[in-house]
Amino acid sequence: MNLQHPLTVEMHVIGLAARQAARAMREAGDDAKTKALRVAAAAIRTNAAAILEANKGDIEAARANNMAAPMIDRLMLNEARIEAMAKGIEVVAELPDPVGRELARWSRPNGLDIARVATPIGVIGIIYESRPNVTADAGALALKSGNVAILRGGSDSIRSATAILAAMREGLAAAGLPDAALQMVQNTDRAAVGLMLEGLDGNVDLIIPRGGKGLTGRVMSEARVPVLAHLEGIVHVYVHAAADAAKARLVVLNAKMRRTSICGAAETLLLDRAILETLGVDILNDLAAAGCEIRGDDDVRAAFPAAKAATEADWKTEYLDAIIAVRVVDGVEEAIQHIETHGSHHTDSIITEDAAAAEAFLNSLDSAIVLWNASTQFADGGEFGMGAEIGIGTGKMHARGPVGAEQLTTFKYVVRGNGQTRP
C-alpha cells in the first residue's frame, strides 16, 4: 500500500482502526452487543426526522442525475422503512449470540478434548449502492456476530447512510464498544473501493458486495480477499399442471410485482403447457393489469397476443423492473432443466398441489433458496427470522441464502490437554 496518496492514507487509517477494534468486538459479551443494538434501534427512531431530511437530499440529487425509477425506489426512505430498520435491529438484538457456540466436541484416545467453536470473521468490508437501509442491516449483523464493519455505500446514498450510522454509533457508545467497530468510508472516490478490495494492507478479512451486477462483478473480479456475494438474481416461478388457481395467481403477482427492484423478484415465469390457455392466461392478464410487460416464447404469444417476443437474452436477464420473461414447459423436469441452464442459483419457486412434483423440484434444483407454494419475495433474511441480512449468498462455500449474524462467523478448534505430547 502506497502511503503517499491522501486517499491511501485515509483508507489505511480506517483499516488500522478496524483491526484494533476487532479484538474488543471478539471479546464483547452478548449483554454488551445486545445493549448496543437496542440503543441503536431507539436512536434510529429518535433521529427519524434527521434521517428523512438527509434522504430527501439524496433523492433530490438522484432525480437531478436522472436515476432510473427502480433505483430511486431502492434509495427512498419513509417512516415505514425507518421503522422496519429499527425493528430489524431489535430482532437481531434478541437473536442468540452466534459467537462462542460449540459446534462439535469430541475426545481422542490420548485424552485430548477437542471442540469446534464459532468465532467472528474479523473485519468485514461491506460495499453497497443505493439502499441506505443496508447501513443499519450490515451494522447490526456485524455487531451481533462480534465483527467490525467498514461500510462503503454509494455516493447517491451518502447523506442517508451517514445519518443512519450516527444513530448506530449511539448504541456502540452506550455499550462501551469501540467507535471504530462501525466505520463508513466518506470518500466517494471509486479508488476507495479498489483499496478495500486489496485488503487495506491485510486488515480486511472478507468483502461483501450488495448491489447490481456491475458492482458485484467488479468486486468478484478484483478482490484479493475472500468475497461473499451473489452476482445476479435470475429468479423463477414455475406454475405446475397441478397448481391451485387462486394460489398461483396470488403468488405469481406478488413474486413479480410486490417490489420489482429487489433480488428476490421473479424475472422468469414458467407455465406448464397443460394450464397455459386457462390458468396461464389468467396469470398473464393479472400481470398485464398490474403494469407488467410480458415477453413470451411463441407458445405464450399464441395464447396471449399482447406479449412481446422474448429473445434468448431474456432468459438470463435480471430486469429489476416491471418486465417478466415467460416460457411454456412440458412438466417439472423441463422446468428444472430450464432453471439449471439459465438461472443464477438464487431463488426459485414451484406452485403445485402435487407433493411428488414439489419434492422433485425442491430436491433437484441447486439454488440457494427453493420454495413450494410461496412467493420468491420471501428471499430475505428478515422474513427468515434473521432480523436482517447483508445479502444472499449463492456460492458453494461458507454461507448460502440469506446472510445473517450466524453466517458471519467462522470457527476455531479449542484443544484442551493434560501434558500430552505427540510420539
DRENDO-1510 file (C-alpha; in Angstrom, 1 decimal, always signed):
<recs>
REC; n; res; u; v; w
REC; 1; MET; +0.0; +0.0; +0.0 .
REC; 2; ASN; +1.5; +3.3; -1.1 .
REC; 3; LEU; +1.1; +5.7; +1.8 .
REC; 4; GLN; +1.9; +8.8; -0.2 .
REC; 5; HIS; -1.5; +9.4; -1.7 .
REC; 6; PRO; -4.0; +11.2; +0.6 .
REC; 7; LEU; -6.8; +8.6; -0.1 .
REC; 8; THR; -4.4; +5.8; +0.6 .
REC; 9; VAL; -3.5; +7.4; +3.9 .
REC; 10; GLU; -7.2; +7.9; +4.8 .
REC; 11; MET; -8.1; +4.2; +4.0 .
REC; 12; HIS; -5.0; +2.9; +5.8 .
REC; 13; VAL; -6.1; +4.7; +8.9 .
REC; 14; ILE; -9.6; +3.2; +8.6 .
REC; 15; GLY; -8.1; -0.3; +8.2 .
REC; 16; LEU; -5.8; +0.0; +11.2 .
REC; 17; ALA; -8.6; +1.3; +13.4 .
REC; 18; ALA; -10.8; -1.6; +12.3 .
REC; 19; ARG; -8.2; -4.2; +13.1 .
REC; 20; GLN; -7.5; -2.6; +16.5 .
REC; 21; ALA; -11.3; -2.7; +17.3 .
REC; 22; ALA; -11.6; -6.4; +16.2 .
REC; 23; ARG; -10.2; -7.8; +19.4 .
REC; 24; ALA; -12.6; -5.8; +21.6 .
REC; 25; MET; -15.5; -6.9; +19.5 .
REC; 26; ARG; -14.3; -10.6; +19.5 .
REC; 27; GLU; -14.2; -10.4; +23.3 .
REC; 28; ALA; -17.5; -8.5; +23.7 .
REC; 29; GLY; -20.2; -10.3; +25.6 .
REC; 30; ASP; -23.7; -10.8; +24.4 .
REC; 31; ASP; -25.1; -8.3; +27.0 .
REC; 32; ALA; -22.9; -5.5; +25.6 .
REC; 33; LYS; -23.8; -6.3; +22.0 .
REC; 34; THR; -27.5; -6.6; +22.8 .
REC; 35; LYS; -27.5; -3.3; +24.6 .
REC; 36; ALA; -25.7; -1.6; +21.7 .
REC; 37; LEU; -28.3; -2.8; +19.3 .
REC; 38; ARG; -31.3; -1.9; +21.5 .
REC; 39; VAL; -29.9; +1.6; +21.9 .
REC; 40; ALA; -29.2; +1.8; +18.2 .
REC; 41; ALA; -32.8; +0.9; +17.3 .
REC; 42; ALA; -34.1; +3.5; +19.7 .
REC; 43; ALA; -31.7; +6.1; +18.1 .
REC; 44; ILE; -33.0; +5.3; +14.6 .
REC; 45; ARG; -36.5; +6.1; +15.8 .
REC; 46; THR; -35.4; +9.2; +17.7 .
REC; 47; ASN; -33.5; +10.5; +14.7 .
REC; 48; ALA; -36.1; +9.6; +12.1 .
REC; 49; ALA; -36.7; +13.2; +11.1 .
REC; 50; ALA; -32.9; +13.9; +10.6 .
REC; 51; ILE; -32.6; +10.6; +8.6 .
REC; 52; LEU; -35.5; +11.5; +6.4 .
REC; 53; GLU; -34.1; +15.0; +5.8 .
REC; 54; ALA; -30.8; +13.5; +4.8 .
REC; 55; ASN; -32.6; +11.1; +2.5 .
REC; 56; LYS; -34.5; +13.9; +0.9 .
REC; 57; GLY; -31.2; +15.4; -0.2 .
REC; 58; ASP; -30.1; +12.1; -1.7 .
REC; 59; ILE; -33.4; +11.7; -3.6 .
REC; 60; GLU; -33.2; +15.2; -5.0 .
REC; 61; ALA; -29.7; +14.6; -6.2 .
REC; 62; ALA; -30.7; +11.3; -7.7 .
REC; 63; ARG; -33.5; +12.8; -9.7 .
REC; 64; ALA; -31.2; +15.6; -10.9 .
REC; 65; ASN; -28.9; +12.9; -12.2 .
REC; 66; ASN; -31.8; +11.1; -13.9 .
REC; 67; MET; -31.5; +8.0; -11.8 .
REC; 68; ALA; -34.0; +5.3; -13.0 .
REC; 69; ALA; -37.2; +4.9; -11.1 .
REC; 70; PRO; -36.4; +1.4; -9.7 .
REC; 71; MET; -33.1; +2.7; -8.3 .
REC; 72; ILE; -34.8; +5.7; -6.7 .
REC; 73; ASP; -37.2; +3.3; -5.0 .
REC; 74; ARG; -34.2; +1.4; -3.5 .
REC; 75; LEU; -32.8; +4.8; -2.3 .
REC; 76; MET; -36.0; +6.2; -0.8 .
REC; 77; LEU; -36.7; +6.1; +2.9 .
REC; 78; ASN; -40.1; +6.8; +4.6 .
REC; 79; GLU; -41.4; +6.4; +8.1 .
REC; 80; ALA; -42.4; +2.8; +7.4 .
REC; 81; ARG; -39.0; +1.9; +6.1 .
REC; 82; ILE; -37.3; +3.6; +9.0 .
REC; 83; GLU; -39.5; +1.7; +11.5 .
REC; 84; ALA; -38.7; -1.5; +9.6 .
REC; 85; MET; -35.0; -0.8; +10.1 .
REC; 86; ALA; -35.4; -0.2; +13.8 .
REC; 87; LYS; -37.5; -3.4; +14.2 .
REC; 88; GLY; -34.9; -5.4; +12.2 .
REC; 89; ILE; -32.2; -4.2; +14.6 .
REC; 90; GLU; -34.3; -5.2; +17.6 .
REC; 91; VAL; -34.9; -8.7; +16.1 .
REC; 92; VAL; -31.1; -9.1; +15.6 .
REC; 93; ALA; -30.5; -7.9; +19.2 .
REC; 94; GLU; -32.7; -10.7; +20.6 .
REC; 95; LEU; -31.1; -13.5; +18.5 .
REC; 96; PRO; -28.9; -16.0; +20.3 .
REC; 97; ASP; -25.3; -14.9; +20.4 .
REC; 98; PRO; -23.7; -16.7; +17.4 .
REC; 99; VAL; -20.2; -16.3; +18.9 .
REC; 100; GLY; -18.9; -19.0; +21.2 .
REC; 101; ARG; -21.3; -21.7; +20.1 .
REC; 102; GLU; -19.8; -25.1; +20.5 .
REC; 103; LEU; -20.4; -26.6; +17.0 .
REC; 104; ALA; -18.9; -30.0; +17.9 .
REC; 105; ARG; -16.9; -31.7; +20.6 .
REC; 106; TRP; -15.1; -35.0; +21.0 .
REC; 107; SER; -12.3; -36.7; +22.8 .
REC; 108; ARG; -9.3; -38.6; +21.4 .
REC; 109; PRO; -7.9; -41.8; +22.9 .
REC; 110; ASN; -4.9; -39.9; +24.2 .
REC; 111; GLY; -7.2; -37.7; +26.4 .
REC; 112; LEU; -7.2; -34.6; +24.2 .
REC; 113; ASP; -10.5; -32.8; +24.4 .
REC; 114; ILE; -11.3; -31.0; +21.0 .
REC; 115; ALA; -14.0; -28.5; +20.5 .
REC; 116; ARG; -15.0; -26.6; +17.3 .
REC; 117; VAL; -16.2; -23.2; +18.4 .
REC; 118; ALA; -17.8; -20.3; +16.5 .
REC; 119; THR; -15.8; -17.1; +16.3 .
REC; 120; PRO; -16.2; -13.8; +14.5 .
REC; 121; ILE; -14.7; -13.5; +11.0 .
REC; 122; GLY; -13.0; -10.2; +12.0 .
REC; 123; VAL; -13.0; -7.2; +9.8 .
REC; 124; ILE; -15.7; -7.2; +7.0 .
REC; 125; GLY; -15.7; -4.7; +4.2 .
REC; 126; ILE; -19.3; -4.1; +3.0 .
REC; 127; ILE; -19.6; -2.3; -0.3 .
REC; 128; TYR; -23.1; -1.4; -1.4 .
REC; 129; GLU; -25.0; +1.0; -3.7 .
REC; 130; SER; -28.3; +2.8; -3.4 .
REC; 131; ARG; -30.0; +1.2; -0.4 .
REC; 132; PRO; -29.3; +3.2; +2.7 .
REC; 133; ASN; -31.0; +0.6; +4.9 .
REC; 134; VAL; -28.0; -1.7; +4.3 .
REC; 135; THR; -26.1; +0.6; +6.7 .
REC; 136; ALA; -28.4; -0.5; +9.5 .
REC; 137; ASP; -28.7; -4.1; +8.4 .
REC; 138; ALA; -25.0; -4.6; +7.9 .
REC; 139; GLY; -24.1; -2.7; +11.1 .
REC; 140; ALA; -26.5; -4.7; +13.2 .
REC; 141; LEU; -25.4; -8.1; +11.9 .
REC; 142; ALA; -21.7; -7.3; +12.1 .
REC; 143; LEU; -22.1; -6.1; +15.7 .
REC; 144; LYS; -24.2; -9.1; +16.8 .
REC; 145; SER; -21.6; -11.5; +15.3 .
REC; 146; GLY; -18.7; -9.8; +17.0 .
REC; 147; ASN; -17.3; -8.4; +13.8 .
REC; 148; VAL; -16.0; -5.0; +12.7 .
REC; 149; ALA; -17.6; -3.4; +9.6 .
REC; 150; ILE; -16.1; -1.0; +7.2 .
REC; 151; LEU; -19.0; +0.4; +5.2 .
REC; 152; ARG; -18.7; +1.9; +1.8 .
REC; 153; GLY; -22.1; +3.0; +0.4 .
REC; 154; GLY; -22.7; +4.6; -3.0 .
REC; 155; SER; -22.3; +8.3; -3.4 .
REC; 156; ASP; -26.0; +8.5; -4.2 .
REC; 157; SER; -26.9; +7.4; -0.6 .
REC; 158; ILE; -24.1; +9.1; +1.4 .
REC; 159; ARG; -26.3; +11.6; +3.2 .
REC; 160; SER; -28.8; +8.9; +4.3 .
REC; 161; ALA; -26.1; +6.4; +5.3 .
REC; 162; THR; -24.2; +8.9; +7.3 .
REC; 163; ALA; -27.3; +9.8; +9.3 .
REC; 164; ILE; -28.1; +6.2; +10.0 .
REC; 165; LEU; -24.5; +5.4; +11.0 .
REC; 166; ALA; -24.6; +8.2; +13.5 .
REC; 167; ALA; -27.6; +6.6; +15.2 .
REC; 168; MET; -25.9; +3.2; +15.1 .
REC; 169; ARG; -22.9; +4.6; +16.8 .
REC; 170; GLU; -25.0; +5.9; +19.7 .
REC; 171; GLY; -25.5; +2.2; +20.5 .
REC; 172; LEU; -21.8; +1.5; +20.5 .
REC; 173; ALA; -21.1; +4.4; +22.8 .
REC; 174; ALA; -23.9; +3.3; +25.3 .
REC; 175; ALA; -22.5; -0.2; +25.5 .
REC; 176; GLY; -18.8; +0.8; +25.8 .
REC; 177; LEU; -17.8; -0.7; +22.5 .
REC; 178; PRO; -15.2; +0.9; +20.2 .
REC; 179; ASP; -16.4; +3.6; +17.9 .
REC; 180; ALA; -14.2; +2.0; +15.1 .
REC; 181; ALA; -16.4; -1.1; +15.2 .
REC; 182; LEU; -18.6; +0.6; +12.6 .
REC; 183; GLN; -16.9; +2.9; +10.2 .
REC; 184; MET; -18.0; +4.5; +7.0 .
REC; 185; VAL; -15.8; +5.5; +4.1 .
REC; 186; GLN; -16.9; +9.1; +3.4 .
REC; 187; ASN; -14.7; +9.5; +0.4 .
REC; 188; THR; -16.8; +8.8; -2.7 .
REC; 189; ASP; -13.8; +8.3; -5.0 .
REC; 190; ARG; -14.1; +4.9; -6.7 .
REC; 191; ALA; -10.5; +4.3; -5.9 .
REC; 192; ALA; -11.5; +3.8; -2.3 .
REC; 193; VAL; -13.3; +0.6; -3.3 .
REC; 194; GLY; -10.2; -0.6; -5.1 .
REC; 195; LEU; -8.2; -0.1; -1.9 .
REC; 196; MET; -10.7; -2.1; +0.1 .
REC; 197; LEU; -10.6; -4.9; -2.4 .
REC; 198; GLU; -6.8; -5.0; -2.0 .
REC; 199; GLY; -7.5; -5.7; +1.7 .
REC; 200; LEU; -6.2; -2.4; +3.3 .
REC; 201; ASP; -2.8; -3.8; +4.0 .
REC; 202; GLY; -4.1; -7.1; +5.3 .
REC; 203; ASN; -6.7; -5.6; +7.6 .
REC; 204; VAL; -9.8; -6.8; +5.8 .
REC; 205; ASP; -10.8; -10.4; +6.2 .
REC; 206; LEU; -13.9; -10.6; +4.0 .
REC; 207; ILE; -15.6; -8.4; +1.4 .
REC; 208; ILE; -19.4; -8.5; +0.9 .
REC; 209; PRO; -20.8; -6.5; -2.0 .
REC; 210; ARG; -24.5; -5.7; -2.1 .
REC; 211; GLY; -25.7; -4.1; -5.3 .
REC; 212; GLY; -26.1; -4.6; -9.0 .
REC; 213; LYS; -24.2; -6.8; -11.5 .
REC; 214; GLY; -21.6; -4.0; -12.2 .
REC; 215; LEU; -20.6; -3.6; -8.6 .
REC; 216; THR; -20.6; -7.3; -7.7 .
REC; 217; GLY; -18.8; -8.2; -10.9 .
REC; 218; ARG; -16.0; -5.8; -10.2 .
REC; 219; VAL; -15.7; -7.0; -6.6 .
REC; 220; MET; -15.6; -10.6; -7.6 .
REC; 221; SER; -13.0; -9.9; -10.3 .
REC; 222; GLU; -10.7; -7.6; -8.5 .
REC; 223; ALA; -10.8; -8.7; -4.8 .
REC; 224; ARG; -7.6; -10.0; -3.2 .
REC; 225; VAL; -9.5; -11.1; -0.1 .
REC; 226; PRO; -12.4; -13.6; +0.1 .
REC; 227; VAL; -15.8; -12.5; -1.2 .
REC; 228; LEU; -19.3; -13.5; -0.1 .
REC; 229; ALA; -21.8; -12.5; -2.8 .
REC; 230; HIS; -24.3; -13.2; -5.5 .
REC; 231; LEU; -23.9; -11.8; -8.9 .
REC; 232; GLU; -27.5; -11.9; -10.2 .
REC; 233; GLY; -31.0; -12.9; -9.1 .
REC; 234; ILE; -32.4; -14.7; -12.1 .
REC; 235; VAL; -35.4; -15.8; -10.1 .
REC; 236; HIS; -38.0; -18.3; -11.4 .
REC; 237; VAL; -41.6; -19.2; -10.6 .
REC; 238; TYR; -42.9; -22.4; -12.2 .
REC; 239; VAL; -46.7; -23.0; -12.3 .
REC; 240; HIS; -47.2; -26.7; -12.5 .
REC; 241; ALA; -50.1; -28.5; -14.1 .
REC; 242; ALA; -51.5; -29.3; -10.6 .
REC; 243; ALA; -51.3; -25.8; -9.3 .
REC; 244; ASP; -54.2; -24.3; -7.3 .
REC; 245; ALA; -55.5; -21.5; -9.4 .
REC; 246; ALA; -56.1; -19.0; -6.6 .
REC; 247; LYS; -52.7; -19.7; -5.0 .
REC; 248; ALA; -50.9; -19.5; -8.4 .
REC; 249; ARG; -52.4; -16.1; -9.3 .
REC; 250; LEU; -51.7; -14.6; -5.9 .
REC; 251; VAL; -48.2; -15.9; -5.6 .
REC; 252; VAL; -47.0; -15.0; -9.2 .
REC; 253; LEU; -48.4; -11.5; -9.0 .
REC; 254; ASN; -46.7; -11.0; -5.6 .
REC; 255; ALA; -43.4; -12.6; -6.7 .
REC; 256; LYS; -43.1; -10.2; -9.6 .
REC; 257; MET; -44.8; -7.0; -8.7 .
REC; 258; ARG; -44.7; -6.5; -4.9 .
REC; 259; ARG; -41.3; -4.9; -5.3 .
REC; 260; THR; -39.7; -5.3; -8.7 .
REC; 261; SER; -36.3; -3.8; -7.7 .
REC; 262; ILE; -35.3; -6.4; -5.2 .
REC; 263; CYS; -33.1; -9.5; -5.9 .
REC; 264; GLY; -36.0; -11.9; -4.9 .
REC; 265; ALA; -38.3; -10.5; -7.5 .
REC; 266; ALA; -39.3; -13.1; -10.1 .
REC; 267; GLU; -37.8; -12.5; -13.5 .
REC; 268; THR; -38.9; -15.6; -15.4 .
REC; 269; LEU; -42.3; -17.3; -15.3 .
REC; 270; LEU; -42.5; -20.9; -16.4 .
REC; 271; LEU; -46.0; -22.1; -17.3 .
REC; 272; ASP; -46.9; -25.8; -17.7 .
REC; 273; ARG; -48.4; -26.4; -21.1 .
REC; 274; ALA; -51.4; -28.1; -19.5 .
REC; 275; ILE; -52.6; -24.9; -17.9 .
REC; 276; LEU; -51.3; -22.3; -20.5 .
REC; 277; GLU; -54.7; -21.4; -22.1 .
REC; 278; THR; -56.6; -21.4; -18.8 .
REC; 279; LEU; -54.8; -20.5; -15.6 .
REC; 280; GLY; -51.8; -19.3; -17.6 .
REC; 281; VAL; -53.8; -16.7; -19.5 .
REC; 282; ASP; -55.4; -15.6; -16.2 .
REC; 283; ILE; -52.0; -15.1; -14.6 .
REC; 284; LEU; -50.7; -13.1; -17.6 .
REC; 285; ASN; -53.8; -10.9; -17.5 .
REC; 286; ASP; -53.1; -10.3; -13.8 .
REC; 287; LEU; -49.6; -9.2; -14.6 .
REC; 288; ALA; -50.5; -7.0; -17.5 .
REC; 289; ALA; -53.2; -5.3; -15.5 .
REC; 290; ALA; -50.6; -4.5; -12.8 .
REC; 291; GLY; -48.4; -2.8; -15.4 .
REC; 292; CYS; -46.0; -5.6; -16.1 .
REC; 293; GLU; -44.5; -6.0; -19.6 .
REC; 294; ILE; -44.7; -9.6; -20.8 .
REC; 295; ARG; -42.0; -11.1; -23.1 .
REC; 296; GLY; -43.0; -14.6; -24.2 .
REC; 297; ASP; -42.0; -17.5; -26.4 .
REC; 298; ASP; -44.1; -18.5; -29.4 .
REC; 299; ASP; -46.5; -20.6; -27.4 .
REC; 300; VAL; -47.1; -17.8; -24.9 .
REC; 301; ARG; -47.7; -15.3; -27.7 .
REC; 302; ALA; -50.1; -17.6; -29.4 .
REC; 303; ALA; -52.2; -17.8; -26.2 .
REC; 304; PHE; -51.6; -14.2; -25.1 .
REC; 305; PRO; -51.1; -12.0; -28.2 .
REC; 306; ALA; -50.3; -8.9; -26.2 .
REC; 307; ALA; -46.9; -10.4; -25.1 .
REC; 308; LYS; -43.8; -9.2; -26.8 .
REC; 309; ALA; -41.4; -11.7; -28.4 .
REC; 310; ALA; -38.8; -13.0; -26.0 .
REC; 311; THR; -35.2; -13.3; -27.1 .
REC; 312; GLU; -32.6; -15.7; -25.9 .
REC; 313; ALA; -31.1; -12.9; -23.7 .
REC; 314; ASP; -34.4; -12.6; -21.8 .
REC; 315; TRP; -34.0; -16.0; -20.1 .
REC; 316; LYS; -30.8; -14.7; -18.5 .
REC; 317; THR; -31.8; -11.1; -17.7 .
REC; 318; GLU; -32.4; -9.6; -14.2 .
REC; 319; TYR; -34.8; -6.8; -15.1 .
REC; 320; LEU; -35.3; -5.3; -11.6 .
REC; 321; ASP; -38.3; -3.7; -13.3 .
REC; 322; ALA; -41.9; -4.5; -14.3 .
REC; 323; ILE; -40.9; -6.9; -17.0 .
REC; 324; ILE; -41.1; -10.7; -17.0 .
REC; 325; ALA; -40.0; -13.4; -19.4 .
REC; 326; VAL; -42.5; -16.2; -19.9 .
REC; 327; ARG; -41.8; -19.7; -21.3 .
REC; 328; VAL; -44.0; -22.8; -21.7 .
REC; 329; VAL; -42.6; -26.1; -20.4 .
REC; 330; ASP; -43.7; -29.7; -20.6 .
REC; 331; GLY; -43.6; -30.8; -17.0 .
REC; 332; VAL; -41.4; -30.4; -13.9 .
REC; 333; GLU; -38.3; -32.0; -15.5 .
REC; 334; GLU; -38.2; -29.4; -18.3 .
REC; 335; ALA; -38.8; -26.6; -15.8 .
REC; 336; ILE; -35.8; -27.8; -13.7 .
REC; 337; GLN; -33.6; -28.1; -16.9 .
REC; 338; HIS; -34.5; -24.5; -17.9 .
REC; 339; ILE; -33.7; -23.1; -14.4 .
REC; 340; GLU; -30.4; -25.1; -14.2 .
REC; 341; THR; -29.4; -23.8; -17.6 .
REC; 342; HIS; -30.5; -20.1; -17.3 .
REC; 343; GLY; -30.7; -19.5; -13.6 .
REC; 344; SER; -28.3; -17.9; -11.1 .
REC; 345; HIS; -28.8; -20.4; -8.2 .
REC; 346; HIS; -30.5; -17.6; -6.2 .
REC; 347; THR; -34.2; -18.3; -5.6 .
REC; 348; ASP; -36.8; -20.5; -7.4 .
REC; 349; SER; -40.4; -21.5; -6.6 .
REC; 350; ILE; -42.9; -24.1; -7.7 .
REC; 351; ILE; -46.7; -23.7; -7.5 .
REC; 352; THR; -48.4; -27.1; -7.3 .
REC; 353; GLU; -50.7; -29.3; -5.2 .
REC; 354; ASP; -48.7; -32.3; -6.3 .
REC; 355; ALA; -46.4; -33.2; -3.5 .
REC; 356; ALA; -44.2; -35.5; -5.6 .
REC; 357; ALA; -43.7; -32.8; -8.2 .
REC; 358; ALA; -42.8; -30.3; -5.5 .
REC; 359; GLU; -40.3; -32.6; -3.8 .
REC; 360; ALA; -38.6; -33.3; -7.2 .
REC; 361; PHE; -38.3; -29.6; -7.8 .
REC; 362; LEU; -37.0; -28.9; -4.2 .
REC; 363; ASN; -34.5; -31.7; -4.2 .
REC; 364; SER; -33.2; -31.4; -7.8 .
REC; 365; LEU; -32.5; -27.6; -8.0 .
REC; 366; ASP; -29.1; -26.4; -6.9 .
REC; 367; SER; -30.4; -23.0; -5.8 .
REC; 368; ALA; -29.7; -21.3; -2.5 .
REC; 369; ILE; -33.4; -20.9; -1.8 .
REC; 370; VAL; -36.2; -23.1; -3.2 .
REC; 371; LEU; -39.9; -22.6; -2.3 .
REC; 372; TRP; -43.1; -24.5; -2.7 .
REC; 373; ASN; -46.4; -22.5; -3.0 .
REC; 374; ALA; -44.8; -19.3; -1.7 .
REC; 375; SER; -43.6; -16.0; -3.2 .
REC; 376; THR; -39.9; -15.6; -4.1 .
REC; 377; GLN; -40.1; -12.2; -2.4 .
REC; 378; PHE; -39.6; -14.2; +0.9 .
REC; 379; ALA; -35.9; -14.5; -0.1 .
REC; 380; ASP; -34.9; -12.1; +2.7 .
REC; 381; GLY; -33.2; -12.5; +6.0 .
REC; 382; GLY; -35.9; -10.6; +7.9 .
REC; 383; GLU; -38.5; -13.0; +6.5 .
REC; 384; PHE; -36.4; -16.0; +7.6 .
REC; 385; GLY; -36.4; -14.7; +11.2 .
REC; 386; MET; -32.8; -13.4; +11.0 .
REC; 387; GLY; -33.9; -9.8; +11.7 .
REC; 388; ALA; -31.9; -8.6; +8.7 .
REC; 389; GLU; -29.4; -9.8; +6.1 .
REC; 390; ILE; -26.3; -8.4; +4.4 .
REC; 391; GLY; -27.2; -10.3; +1.2 .
REC; 392; ILE; -28.0; -13.6; -0.4 .
REC; 393; GLY; -25.1; -16.0; -0.9 .
REC; 394; THR; -25.3; -18.2; -4.0 .
REC; 395; GLY; -21.8; -19.7; -3.8 .
REC; 396; LYS; -21.0; -23.2; -2.6 .
REC; 397; MET; -18.5; -22.3; +0.1 .
REC; 398; HIS; -19.4; -20.9; +3.5 .
REC; 399; ALA; -22.9; -19.2; +3.6 .
REC; 400; ARG; -25.7; -19.8; +1.1 .
REC; 401; GLY; -29.1; -18.0; +1.1 .
REC; 402; PRO; -29.7; -15.1; +3.5 .
REC; 403; VAL; -26.5; -14.0; +5.2 .
REC; 404; GLY; -27.4; -13.2; +8.8 .
REC; 405; ALA; -25.4; -13.0; +12.1 .
REC; 406; GLU; -24.8; -16.7; +12.3 .
REC; 407; GLN; -23.4; -16.8; +8.8 .
REC; 408; LEU; -20.9; -14.0; +9.7 .
REC; 409; THR; -19.0; -16.4; +11.9 .
REC; 410; THR; -16.3; -18.9; +11.2 .
REC; 411; PHE; -14.8; -21.3; +13.8 .
REC; 412; LYS; -11.6; -22.4; +15.5 .
REC; 413; TYR; -10.6; -25.6; +17.3 .
REC; 414; VAL; -10.0; -25.4; +21.0 .
REC; 415; VAL; -7.9; -28.3; +22.2 .
REC; 416; ARG; -7.5; -29.0; +25.9 .
REC; 417; GLY; -4.9; -31.4; +27.2 .
REC; 418; ASN; -3.1; -32.5; +30.3 .
REC; 419; GLY; +0.6; -32.7; +29.2 .
REC; 420; GLN; +0.1; -34.8; +26.1 .
REC; 421; THR; +3.0; -34.9; +23.6 .
REC; 422; ARG; +3.0; -36.5; +20.1 .
REC; 423; PRO; +5.2; -39.5; +19.8 .
</recs>
